[in-house]
Every structure is written in structure tokens, then in C-alpha cells.
């Protein structure tokens, strides 16, 4: 009985096997404990990609993570601010603020009932003076949010105003709360509406990555495990745009493709400060090998993810680049 030859570089991983590995080793352990990881996943076909995205989503939800799915066909991923906005729109910002406020009531020994976190409601529930409680919980929020040096200044200021808006003291109006939420999610907001929150500039390339890192870290600290970002970059492989009447979504020039790789390179380099985040970047096989639009076109990223030495019979599931159900001789 003759054995089939082993594909160059070892046998590829199956979708189910790798999804189970991610759920156990990353989501269930490393990331939950405050770690951060960025993994490039090469999917062998559209059907493999669909199964991978579905299994990752199931694993993220089962472990209690915030799941943000971003497709390069819908979002201009070569711009880090647009990537941030796409992630931020998956966040229930009011729920984040409510959890933060409720935790500070717990610290004060005055737990709030479910979603009843205004000062008046908590004061009535425990029979305490509302004015004293307002001062105490406001001070606790300032300590918890403003003194957290792992968060960027703008994230701290925005989060604090959202939390203060849940206290019901009139300090933050509904209009200001909506403006801060709009600023986070990329809506058009007049800067004059943000002055009371001390936010004087829009989200851009200079601060979006810091906001993304801060969000993941806060979610990891705020009673939850963190963030799972499922990023699909298959659209980057489309070199020629279809006729105008057939175009759907975003298409990328060669320069935009390189900018997208730069965004990914920055995320990989940020893993030392990335807490509570697992980023899975799905690529078709041609983007691993193609010289024009693939990883070899951007050496700074290529050198960070492609393994120069591989076992011929075993696949390393901890590697930065994982091949799912694709013949490895096609992905050198």
C-alpha cells in the first residue's frame, strides 16, 4: 500500500480543527487573560471562507466576545479610521457605559438593578442621599476611566461623557451623548457639539489605531473577554474593476492594497499593547504568492507573517499565517 505524497510544507489544517484550536487556546485562554493576537488565515476557496467565518463567529459568541466582522468589499480597509468606524458600529456604546457605571456602584457597595443606573434610581433603591451619591459615583468614574493610562486620552474623554450621561443628573444632555457616539462611529458631527467633552478633532489616521486598541482593552477589563475582529481581505485580489454597471462595493488600486497591508502591519506591531483582542485576517491563496498585489509586494508585512521554515508533515497552529484546506505547494 503506497502513501500519497505529503504536500510541500505539510498538510493544511481543516476549518473545524483550527476554529476549535482558536476557541480553546486564544479565546478561552490567552486573549481572555489580556493577550492580543493577529493571525493571517489563508482560505482555500469561497466555501472554505464561509465556513471559517461562521465557525469563528460561533466561537466568539460562545465565549462572550464582541464580534466585529469587516469585509474589504464594504469598508475601505486601507484607511485605519474607516476600519475603526466599522468596528465601532458593532459596539452598543450605551450598554458599555451602563456596565461601567454599574461596576462603580458595586465598588461603592450600592449595586444597581438591571439597567437602572441613574443616581435617582440607585439612591431610592438604597435609601441614600442622591446628591452625595452623585458626587461619589462621579468621582469613582473619573478614577476608573481618566486614570487608566492604557487608554488613549480621546477614548477616555468620550467614554467618561457617555458614562456621565447615564447618571441622569443633567450634566450630559442627550444631544451631547448622541454627538459623542456619532464621533466614535464616524457620523458627521459638528465639532462645536463636542467641546464640552473636550474632543477637538475628528477621528483620523493619527488616532484611530489607538482607539481600536483602547476599545479592546476596555472590553477585556469591563467584565467581558474582549474583541474578535474578523477581517476579510479577499477584495484586495481583484486587480481589474468590472464595468461600472456591475461594480458592487469598494475596489482597490495597487497603492490602496499596499496601504491596507500597512494597516495590517501596524496591527501586528501593536500586539505588545493589544489587550483582549483576536484579529483574524482572511486572505485568498493568490494574495500570499502574487508579486504584484500579494504579500510579497509589501516586504514589511510579508516578513512578519510568512514562515520561511516549515515542517513537511506537521502544521504549526500557533504560526502567524495559517493555511486552511488549501494545497501548500500553491502557497509558498
MARDO-766483 format. One record per residue (C-alpha): residue number from 0; residue in three letters; x, y, z. Coordinates in steps of 0.02 Angstrom, whole numbers, plus 50000, padded with zeros to 5 digits. Example, Ala and Ser with C-alpha at 12.3 -4.5 7.8 and 13.67 -1.06 7.14 Angstrom:
2
<seq = 0 type = ALA u = 50615 v = 49775 w = 50390>
<seq = 1 type = SER u = 50684 v = 49947 w = 50357>
***
This chain:
332
<seq = 0 type = UNK u = 50000 v = 50000 w = 50000>
<seq = 1 type = UNK u = 50077 v = 50165 w = 49945>
<seq = 2 type = UNK u = 50055 v = 50329 w = 50038>
<seq = 3 type = UNK u = 50004 v = 50487 w = 49948>
<seq = 4 type = UNK u = 50145 v = 50614 w = 49941>
<seq = 5 type = UNK u = 50142 v = 50745 w = 50077>
<seq = 6 type = UNK u = 50108 v = 50919 w = 50006>
<seq = 7 type = UNK u = 50253 v = 51040 w = 50014>
<seq = 8 type = UNK u = 50257 v = 51120 w = 50185>
<seq = 9 type = UNK u = 50144 v = 50994 w = 50271>
<seq = 10 type = UNK u = 49958 v = 50956 w = 50267>
<seq = 11 type = UNK u = 49839 v = 51104 w = 50283>
<seq = 12 type = UNK u = 49726 v = 51125 w = 50433>
<seq = 13 type = UNK u = 49540 v = 51096 w = 50422>
<seq = 14 type = UNK u = 49420 v = 51237 w = 50462>
<seq = 15 type = UNK u = 49340 v = 51147 w = 50608>
<seq = 16 type = UNK u = 49506 v = 51094 w = 50684>
<seq = 17 type = UNK u = 49578 v = 51268 w = 50678>
<seq = 18 type = UNK u = 49418 v = 51351 w = 50741>
<seq = 19 type = UNK u = 49417 v = 51233 w = 50889>
<seq = 20 type = UNK u = 49601 v = 51274 w = 50921>
<seq = 21 type = UNK u = 49567 v = 51461 w = 50916>
<seq = 22 type = UNK u = 49419 v = 51442 w = 51034>
<seq = 23 type = UNK u = 49522 v = 51344 w = 51161>
<seq = 24 type = UNK u = 49696 v = 51419 w = 51152>
<seq = 25 type = UNK u = 49659 v = 51600 w = 51107>
<seq = 26 type = UNK u = 49480 v = 51648 w = 51151>
<seq = 27 type = UNK u = 49464 v = 51534 w = 51300>
<seq = 28 type = UNK u = 49635 v = 51568 w = 51374>
<seq = 29 type = UNK u = 49765 v = 51688 w = 51305>
<seq = 30 type = UNK u = 49655 v = 51831 w = 51244>
<seq = 31 type = UNK u = 49534 v = 51816 w = 51390>
<seq = 32 type = UNK u = 49683 v = 51837 w = 51507>
<seq = 33 type = UNK u = 49729 v = 52001 w = 51423>
<seq = 34 type = UNK u = 49832 v = 51946 w = 51273>
<seq = 35 type = UNK u = 49819 v = 52004 w = 51094>
<seq = 36 type = UNK u = 49848 v = 51910 w = 50932>
<seq = 37 type = UNK u = 49838 v = 51943 w = 50744>
<seq = 38 type = UNK u = 49829 v = 51791 w = 50631>
<seq = 39 type = UNK u = 49825 v = 51783 w = 50441>
<seq = 40 type = UNK u = 49713 v = 51642 w = 50381>
<seq = 41 type = UNK u = 49731 v = 51582 w = 50202>
<seq = 42 type = UNK u = 49564 v = 51509 w = 50145>
<seq = 43 type = UNK u = 49569 v = 51386 w = 50002>
<seq = 44 type = UNK u = 49402 v = 51433 w = 49922>
<seq = 45 type = UNK u = 49245 v = 51538 w = 49945>
<seq = 46 type = UNK u = 49160 v = 51389 w = 50027>
<seq = 47 type = UNK u = 49305 v = 51369 w = 50149>
<seq = 48 type = UNK u = 49297 v = 51555 w = 50186>
<seq = 49 type = UNK u = 49111 v = 51546 w = 50226>
<seq = 50 type = UNK u = 49137 v = 51400 w = 50345>
<seq = 51 type = UNK u = 49284 v = 51486 w = 50429>
<seq = 52 type = UNK u = 49190 v = 51649 w = 50459>
<seq = 53 type = UNK u = 49040 v = 51553 w = 50527>
<seq = 54 type = UNK u = 49143 v = 51447 w = 50646>
<seq = 55 type = UNK u = 49242 v = 51596 w = 50709>
<seq = 56 type = UNK u = 49081 v = 51691 w = 50741>
<seq = 57 type = UNK u = 49009 v = 51543 w = 50837>
<seq = 58 type = UNK u = 49166 v = 51530 w = 50943>
<seq = 59 type = UNK u = 49170 v = 51717 w = 50981>
<seq = 60 type = UNK u = 48988 v = 51721 w = 51034>
<seq = 61 type = UNK u = 49005 v = 51564 w = 51138>
<seq = 62 type = UNK u = 49148 v = 51643 w = 51235>
<seq = 63 type = UNK u = 49057 v = 51809 w = 51257>
<seq = 64 type = UNK u = 49166 v = 51918 w = 51145>
<seq = 65 type = UNK u = 49111 v = 52068 w = 51047>
<seq = 66 type = UNK u = 49120 v = 52008 w = 50866>
<seq = 67 type = UNK u = 49157 v = 52137 w = 50730>
<seq = 68 type = UNK u = 49153 v = 52073 w = 50551>
<seq = 69 type = UNK u = 49232 v = 52186 w = 50420>
<seq = 70 type = UNK u = 49237 v = 52149 w = 50234>
<seq = 71 type = UNK u = 49356 v = 52244 w = 50121>
<seq = 72 type = UNK u = 49220 v = 52243 w = 49989>
<seq = 73 type = UNK u = 49112 v = 52354 w = 50101>
<seq = 74 type = UNK u = 49240 v = 52453 w = 50203>
<seq = 75 type = UNK u = 49393 v = 52548 w = 50143>
<seq = 76 type = UNK u = 49511 v = 52446 w = 50249>
<seq = 77 type = UNK u = 49665 v = 52536 w = 50182>
<seq = 78 type = UNK u = 49614 v = 52682 w = 50295>
<seq = 79 type = UNK u = 49631 v = 52641 w = 50480>
<seq = 80 type = UNK u = 49498 v = 52768 w = 50528>
<seq = 81 type = UNK u = 49371 v = 52682 w = 50415>
<seq = 82 type = UNK u = 49418 v = 52515 w = 50492>
<seq = 83 type = UNK u = 49391 v = 52589 w = 50665>
<seq = 84 type = UNK u = 49220 v = 52659 w = 50616>
<seq = 85 type = UNK u = 49167 v = 52488 w = 50550>
<seq = 86 type = UNK u = 49217 v = 52408 w = 50716>
<seq = 87 type = UNK u = 49139 v = 52548 w = 50820>
<seq = 88 type = UNK u = 48971 v = 52524 w = 50735>
<seq = 89 type = UNK u = 48966 v = 52347 w = 50806>
<seq = 90 type = UNK u = 48978 v = 52416 w = 50983>
<seq = 91 type = UNK u = 48824 v = 52452 w = 51088>
<seq = 92 type = UNK u = 48903 v = 52606 w = 51166>
<seq = 93 type = UNK u = 48762 v = 52639 w = 51286>
<seq = 94 type = UNK u = 48775 v = 52462 w = 51353>
<seq = 95 type = UNK u = 48962 v = 52487 w = 51377>
<seq = 96 type = UNK u = 48929 v = 52644 w = 51478>
<seq = 97 type = UNK u = 48792 v = 52562 w = 51582>
<seq = 98 type = UNK u = 48908 v = 52418 w = 51629>
<seq = 99 type = UNK u = 49045 v = 52538 w = 51679>
<seq = 100 type = UNK u = 48927 v = 52640 w = 51788>
<seq = 101 type = UNK u = 48852 v = 52485 w = 51868>
<seq = 102 type = UNK u = 49025 v = 52422 w = 51913>
<seq = 103 type = UNK u = 49065 v = 52584 w = 52006>
<seq = 104 type = UNK u = 48902 v = 52570 w = 52104>
<seq = 105 type = UNK u = 48960 v = 52396 w = 52153>
<seq = 106 type = UNK u = 49126 v = 52468 w = 52213>
<seq = 107 type = UNK u = 49028 v = 52590 w = 52321>
<seq = 108 type = UNK u = 48929 v = 52446 w = 52396>
<seq = 109 type = UNK u = 48767 v = 52507 w = 52316>
<seq = 110 type = UNK u = 48729 v = 52385 w = 52174>
<seq = 111 type = UNK u = 48607 v = 52443 w = 52042>
<seq = 112 type = UNK u = 48462 v = 52343 w = 51975>
<seq = 113 type = UNK u = 48471 v = 52287 w = 51794>
<seq = 114 type = UNK u = 48488 v = 52440 w = 51681>
<seq = 115 type = UNK u = 48430 v = 52557 w = 51821>
<seq = 116 type = UNK u = 48588 v = 52657 w = 51843>
<seq = 117 type = UNK u = 48530 v = 52836 w = 51861>
<seq = 118 type = UNK u = 48578 v = 52917 w = 52025>
<seq = 119 type = UNK u = 48395 v = 52941 w = 52071>
<seq = 120 type = UNK u = 48353 v = 52757 w = 52044>
<seq = 121 type = UNK u = 48502 v = 52691 w = 52143>
<seq = 122 type = UNK u = 48479 v = 52819 w = 52283>
<seq = 123 type = UNK u = 48296 v = 52771 w = 52302>
<seq = 124 type = UNK u = 48338 v = 52585 w = 52299>
<seq = 125 type = UNK u = 48463 v = 52601 w = 52442>
<seq = 126 type = UNK u = 48388 v = 52748 w = 52535>
<seq = 127 type = UNK u = 48538 v = 52864 w = 52520>
<seq = 128 type = UNK u = 48555 v = 53047 w = 52479>
<seq = 129 type = UNK u = 48554 v = 53072 w = 52290>
<seq = 130 type = UNK u = 48673 v = 53221 w = 52291>
<seq = 131 type = UNK u = 48804 v = 53130 w = 52393>
<seq = 132 type = UNK u = 48786 v = 52976 w = 52284>
<seq = 133 type = UNK u = 48807 v = 53081 w = 52127>
<seq = 134 type = UNK u = 48970 v = 53154 w = 52192>
<seq = 135 type = UNK u = 49036 v = 52983 w = 52244>
<seq = 136 type = UNK u = 48996 v = 52891 w = 52083>
<seq = 137 type = UNK u = 49060 v = 53035 w = 51976>
<seq = 138 type = UNK u = 49224 v = 53031 w = 52070>
<seq = 139 type = UNK u = 49235 v = 52842 w = 52050>
<seq = 140 type = UNK u = 49206 v = 52855 w = 51862>
<seq = 141 type = UNK u = 49341 v = 52986 w = 51844>
<seq = 142 type = UNK u = 49464 v = 52873 w = 51935>
<seq = 143 type = UNK u = 49416 v = 52717 w = 51836>
<seq = 144 type = UNK u = 49416 v = 52798 w = 51664>
<seq = 145 type = UNK u = 49526 v = 52952 w = 51665>
<seq = 146 type = UNK u = 49668 v = 52872 w = 51763>
<seq = 147 type = UNK u = 49681 v = 52717 w = 51653>
<seq = 148 type = UNK u = 49843 v = 52753 w = 51560>
<seq = 149 type = UNK u = 49818 v = 52606 w = 51442>
<seq = 150 type = UNK u = 49678 v = 52702 w = 51355>
<seq = 151 type = UNK u = 49707 v = 52848 w = 51238>
<seq = 152 type = UNK u = 49657 v = 53018 w = 51302>
<seq = 153 type = UNK u = 49516 v = 53039 w = 51175>
<seq = 154 type = UNK u = 49443 v = 52867 w = 51213>
<seq = 155 type = UNK u = 49443 v = 52908 w = 51399>
<seq = 156 type = UNK u = 49357 v = 53075 w = 51373>
<seq = 157 type = UNK u = 49224 v = 53002 w = 51258>
<seq = 158 type = UNK u = 49190 v = 52854 w = 51373>
<seq = 159 type = UNK u = 49179 v = 52965 w = 51527>
<seq = 160 type = UNK u = 49048 v = 53077 w = 51447>
<seq = 161 type = UNK u = 48946 v = 52926 w = 51395>
<seq = 162 type = UNK u = 48954 v = 52859 w = 51573>
<seq = 163 type = UNK u = 48907 v = 53027 w = 51647>
<seq = 164 type = UNK u = 48760 v = 53033 w = 51528>
<seq = 165 type = UNK u = 48690 v = 52876 w = 51609>
<seq = 166 type = UNK u = 48687 v = 52955 w = 51782>
<seq = 167 type = UNK u = 48534 v = 53060 w = 51741>
<seq = 168 type = UNK u = 48599 v = 53214 w = 51833>
<seq = 169 type = UNK u = 48583 v = 53331 w = 51685>
<seq = 170 type = UNK u = 48771 v = 53351 w = 51671>
<seq = 171 type = UNK u = 48769 v = 53275 w = 51496>
<seq = 172 type = UNK u = 48623 v = 53308 w = 51382>
<seq = 173 type = UNK u = 48550 v = 53178 w = 51263>
<seq = 174 type = UNK u = 48613 v = 53284 w = 51119>
<seq = 175 type = UNK u = 48792 v = 53282 w = 51184>
<seq = 176 type = UNK u = 48783 v = 53095 w = 51214>
<seq = 177 type = UNK u = 48724 v = 53070 w = 51035>
<seq = 178 type = UNK u = 48864 v = 53182 w = 50972>
<seq = 179 type = UNK u = 48997 v = 53082 w = 51064>
<seq = 180 type = UNK u = 48927 v = 52919 w = 50999>
<seq = 181 type = UNK u = 48924 v = 52992 w = 50823>
<seq = 182 type = UNK u = 49104 v = 53048 w = 50842>
<seq = 183 type = UNK u = 49155 v = 52870 w = 50888>
<seq = 184 type = UNK u = 49060 v = 52790 w = 50744>
<seq = 185 type = UNK u = 49108 v = 52911 w = 50605>
<seq = 186 type = UNK u = 48947 v = 53008 w = 50586>
<seq = 187 type = UNK u = 48954 v = 53190 w = 50535>
<seq = 188 type = UNK u = 48955 v = 53287 w = 50698>
<seq = 189 type = UNK u = 48992 v = 53471 w = 50718>
<seq = 190 type = UNK u = 49148 v = 53495 w = 50822>
<seq = 191 type = UNK u = 49061 v = 53631 w = 50923>
<seq = 192 type = UNK u = 48945 v = 53495 w = 50990>
<seq = 193 type = UNK u = 49097 v = 53403 w = 51060>
<seq = 194 type = UNK u = 49183 v = 53545 w = 51151>
<seq = 195 type = UNK u = 49101 v = 53505 w = 51317>
<seq = 196 type = UNK u = 49178 v = 53331 w = 51304>
<seq = 197 type = UNK u = 49349 v = 53409 w = 51266>
<seq = 198 type = UNK u = 49354 v = 53324 w = 51096>
<seq = 199 type = UNK u = 49428 v = 53448 w = 50974>
<seq = 200 type = UNK u = 49475 v = 53342 w = 50822>
<seq = 201 type = UNK u = 49391 v = 53210 w = 50716>
<seq = 202 type = UNK u = 49446 v = 53029 w = 50712>
<seq = 203 type = UNK u = 49581 v = 53006 w = 50580>
<seq = 204 type = UNK u = 49737 v = 52908 w = 50539>
<seq = 205 type = UNK u = 49828 v = 52988 w = 50684>
<seq = 206 type = UNK u = 49715 v = 52920 w = 50822>
<seq = 207 type = UNK u = 49607 v = 52778 w = 50753>
<seq = 208 type = UNK u = 49728 v = 52637 w = 50794>
<seq = 209 type = UNK u = 49741 v = 52699 w = 50974>
<seq = 210 type = UNK u = 49551 v = 52699 w = 50987>
<seq = 211 type = UNK u = 49544 v = 52520 w = 50923>
<seq = 212 type = UNK u = 49675 v = 52462 w = 51048>
<seq = 213 type = UNK u = 49585 v = 52556 w = 51187>
<seq = 214 type = UNK u = 49416 v = 52479 w = 51146>
<seq = 215 type = UNK u = 49484 v = 52302 w = 51152>
<seq = 216 type = UNK u = 49573 v = 52336 w = 51316>
<seq = 217 type = UNK u = 49418 v = 52415 w = 51395>
<seq = 218 type = UNK u = 49306 v = 52271 w = 51341>
<seq = 219 type = UNK u = 49430 v = 52150 w = 51416>
<seq = 220 type = UNK u = 49429 v = 52245 w = 51579>
<seq = 221 type = UNK u = 49244 v = 52287 w = 51582>
<seq = 222 type = UNK u = 49183 v = 52117 w = 51636>
<seq = 223 type = UNK u = 49199 v = 52038 w = 51464>
<seq = 224 type = UNK u = 49337 v = 51944 w = 51374>
<seq = 225 type = UNK u = 49367 v = 52070 w = 51235>
<seq = 226 type = UNK u = 49354 v = 52092 w = 51047>
<seq = 227 type = UNK u = 49360 v = 51972 w = 50900>
<seq = 228 type = UNK u = 49390 v = 52061 w = 50733>
<seq = 229 type = UNK u = 49354 v = 51954 w = 50581>
<seq = 230 type = UNK u = 49433 v = 52045 w = 50434>
<seq = 231 type = UNK u = 49405 v = 51980 w = 50256>
<seq = 232 type = UNK u = 49529 v = 52049 w = 50129>
<seq = 233 type = UNK u = 49478 v = 51945 w = 49978>
<seq = 234 type = UNK u = 49428 v = 52100 w = 49881>
<seq = 235 type = UNK u = 49610 v = 52156 w = 49875>
<seq = 236 type = UNK u = 49643 v = 52018 w = 49748>
<seq = 237 type = UNK u = 49529 v = 52099 w = 49618>
<seq = 238 type = UNK u = 49651 v = 52191 w = 49504>
<seq = 239 type = UNK u = 49533 v = 52243 w = 49365>
<seq = 240 type = UNK u = 49371 v = 52331 w = 49407>
<seq = 241 type = UNK u = 49216 v = 52263 w = 49320>
<seq = 242 type = UNK u = 49110 v = 52377 w = 49209>
<seq = 243 type = UNK u = 49026 v = 52519 w = 49302>
<seq = 244 type = UNK u = 48854 v = 52440 w = 49297>
<seq = 245 type = UNK u = 48923 v = 52281 w = 49377>
<seq = 246 type = UNK u = 49025 v = 52360 w = 49517>
<seq = 247 type = UNK u = 48975 v = 52325 w = 49695>
<seq = 248 type = UNK u = 49064 v = 52398 w = 49845>
<seq = 249 type = UNK u = 49246 v = 52452 w = 49859>
<seq = 250 type = UNK u = 49389 v = 52413 w = 49738>
<seq = 251 type = UNK u = 49573 v = 52441 w = 49770>
<seq = 252 type = UNK u = 49715 v = 52511 w = 49667>
<seq = 253 type = UNK u = 49890 v = 52443 w = 49692>
<seq = 254 type = UNK u = 49931 v = 52589 w = 49805>
<seq = 255 type = UNK u = 49775 v = 52559 w = 49910>
<seq = 256 type = UNK u = 49821 v = 52374 w = 49927>
<seq = 257 type = UNK u = 49990 v = 52423 w = 49997>
<seq = 258 type = UNK u = 49905 v = 52544 w = 50117>
<seq = 259 type = UNK u = 49793 v = 52402 w = 50176>
<seq = 260 type = UNK u = 49947 v = 52296 w = 50209>
<seq = 261 type = UNK u = 50022 v = 52440 w = 50306>
<seq = 262 type = UNK u = 49866 v = 52447 w = 50417>
<seq = 263 type = UNK u = 49884 v = 52260 w = 50449>
<seq = 264 type = UNK u = 50070 v = 52279 w = 50484>
<seq = 265 type = UNK u = 50032 v = 52413 w = 50613>
<seq = 266 type = UNK u = 49906 v = 52299 w = 50698>
<seq = 267 type = UNK u = 50035 v = 52159 w = 50707>
<seq = 268 type = UNK u = 50164 v = 52277 w = 50779>
<seq = 269 type = UNK u = 50038 v = 52335 w = 50909>
<seq = 270 type = UNK u = 50015 v = 52162 w = 50986>
<seq = 271 type = UNK u = 50129 v = 52210 w = 51130>
<seq = 272 type = UNK u = 49998 v = 52336 w = 51187>
<seq = 273 type = UNK u = 49845 v = 52249 w = 51115>
<seq = 274 type = UNK u = 49744 v = 52176 w = 51259>
<seq = 275 type = UNK u = 49591 v = 52067 w = 51244>
<seq = 276 type = UNK u = 49589 v = 52058 w = 51054>
<seq = 277 type = UNK u = 49598 v = 51921 w = 50923>
<seq = 278 type = UNK u = 49612 v = 51982 w = 50744>
<seq = 279 type = UNK u = 49586 v = 51853 w = 50606>
<seq = 280 type = UNK u = 49631 v = 51913 w = 50430>
<seq = 281 type = UNK u = 49563 v = 51803 w = 50291>
<seq = 282 type = UNK u = 49658 v = 51801 w = 50126>
<seq = 283 type = UNK u = 49638 v = 51701 w = 49966>
<seq = 284 type = UNK u = 49793 v = 51598 w = 49917>
<seq = 285 type = UNK u = 49842 v = 51712 w = 49774>
<seq = 286 type = UNK u = 49874 v = 51856 w = 49893>
<seq = 287 type = UNK u = 50008 v = 51754 w = 49979>
<seq = 288 type = UNK u = 50107 v = 51718 w = 49821>
<seq = 289 type = UNK u = 50068 v = 51853 w = 49693>
<seq = 290 type = UNK u = 50210 v = 51977 w = 49669>
<seq = 291 type = UNK u = 50101 v = 52121 w = 49609>
<seq = 292 type = UNK u = 49960 v = 52131 w = 49737>
<seq = 293 type = UNK u = 50004 v = 51995 w = 49862>
<seq = 294 type = UNK u = 50105 v = 51997 w = 50023>
<seq = 295 type = UNK u = 50272 v = 51991 w = 49929>
<seq = 296 type = UNK u = 50234 v = 52166 w = 49864>
<seq = 297 type = UNK u = 50248 v = 52235 w = 50041>
<seq = 298 type = UNK u = 50402 v = 52160 w = 50121>
<seq = 299 type = UNK u = 50373 v = 52234 w = 50294>
<seq = 300 type = UNK u = 50214 v = 52130 w = 50313>
<seq = 301 type = UNK u = 50274 v = 51980 w = 50214>
<seq = 302 type = UNK u = 50423 v = 51954 w = 50329>
<seq = 303 type = UNK u = 50311 v = 51964 w = 50483>
<seq = 304 type = UNK u = 50188 v = 51827 w = 50435>
<seq = 305 type = UNK u = 50261 v = 51706 w = 50306>
<seq = 306 type = UNK u = 50357 v = 51561 w = 50382>
<seq = 307 type = UNK u = 50523 v = 51531 w = 50296>
<seq = 308 type = UNK u = 50543 v = 51358 w = 50375>
<seq = 309 type = UNK u = 50400 v = 51233 w = 50385>
<seq = 310 type = UNK u = 50386 v = 51055 w = 50443>
<seq = 311 type = UNK u = 50344 v = 50941 w = 50296>
<seq = 312 type = UNK u = 50216 v = 50839 w = 50392>
<seq = 313 type = UNK u = 50150 v = 50947 w = 50533>
<seq = 314 type = UNK u = 50064 v = 51115 w = 50533>
<seq = 315 type = UNK u = 50101 v = 51238 w = 50674>
<seq = 316 type = UNK u = 49931 v = 51306 w = 50732>
<seq = 317 type = UNK u = 50020 v = 51445 w = 50829>
<seq = 318 type = UNK u = 50100 v = 51516 w = 50670>
<seq = 319 type = UNK u = 50061 v = 51692 w = 50613>
<seq = 320 type = UNK u = 49999 v = 51626 w = 50445>
<seq = 321 type = UNK u = 49881 v = 51477 w = 50438>
<seq = 322 type = UNK u = 49826 v = 51384 w = 50282>
<seq = 323 type = UNK u = 49650 v = 51313 w = 50285>
<seq = 324 type = UNK u = 49609 v = 51173 w = 50164>
<seq = 325 type = UNK u = 49725 v = 51233 w = 50027>
<seq = 326 type = UNK u = 49870 v = 51137 w = 49949>
<seq = 327 type = UNK u = 50027 v = 51210 w = 50019>
<seq = 328 type = UNK u = 50131 v = 51192 w = 49863>
<seq = 329 type = UNK u = 50019 v = 51331 w = 49794>
<seq = 330 type = UNK u = 50062 v = 51443 w = 49941>
<seq = 331 type = UNK u = 50249 v = 51453 w = 49955>
***
